Amino acid sequence: MKLNTKILCCRTNSGLTKEQFSEKLGISCETLHSWETGESEPTVNELIHIANTMGVSADWLLLDRLPPEQPAKNSSPSNSAEGILEKITSAAEQLFKKYGWISGIFVSLFGLYRVLSVIFASITTASSIPSFALTDGMFVGIYGLYVVQALTGVAIIIGGIVMTIKLKKWCKSNSEE
């Protein structure tokens, strides 16, 4: 387990919000956020202060060991709505960091669905509706509209593929292995 995960674990096990935990440590919420996301790390003195405040050892924070027994619970229960919301948010963030690239696949599948539905619609309805008027004297064949819709679907597919590739690289750089 990495240092940032251990700091997050200490905070969530104690049932504290980011604001409460940063206040208890005497730091800003932004500093705590950067520690929990791994953007920066606390100094040695700050590590010792975290360890003393949370009832864990400094070497546990620094070394790759199993978590100690949970620190004593704070007066604010972790089963409160705020604590549950914080846990859900944290879990969703971790899932997105690991599997967020899958959302690009869903976007591509939506584009494919759109293209296939346009093809199906053109096969089933185009012969019964030859054209319609957009403005006075200007007619557009229904196939022209189908082409526009199909091209939109293709653009969505391409966007989904690009999104998948970019998010896969981002997720790989953010994975905690």
HELIX and SHEET records of a PDB file:
HELIX    1   1 LEU A    3  SER A   14  1                                  12    
HELIX    2   2 LYS A   18  LEU A   25  1                                   8    
HELIX    3   3 CYS A   29  THR A   37  1                                   9    
HELIX    4   4 VAL A   44  MET A   54  1                                  11    
HELIX    5   5 ALA A   58  LEU A   62  1                                   5    
HELIX    6   6 ALA A   81  TYR A   99  1                                  19    
HELIX    7   7 ILE A  102  THR A  125  1                                  24    
HELIX    8   8 ILE A  142  ASN A  174  1                                  33    
SHEET    1   A 2 SER A 131  THR A 135  0                                        
SHEET    2   A 2 MET A 138  GLY A 141 -1                                        
END                                                                             
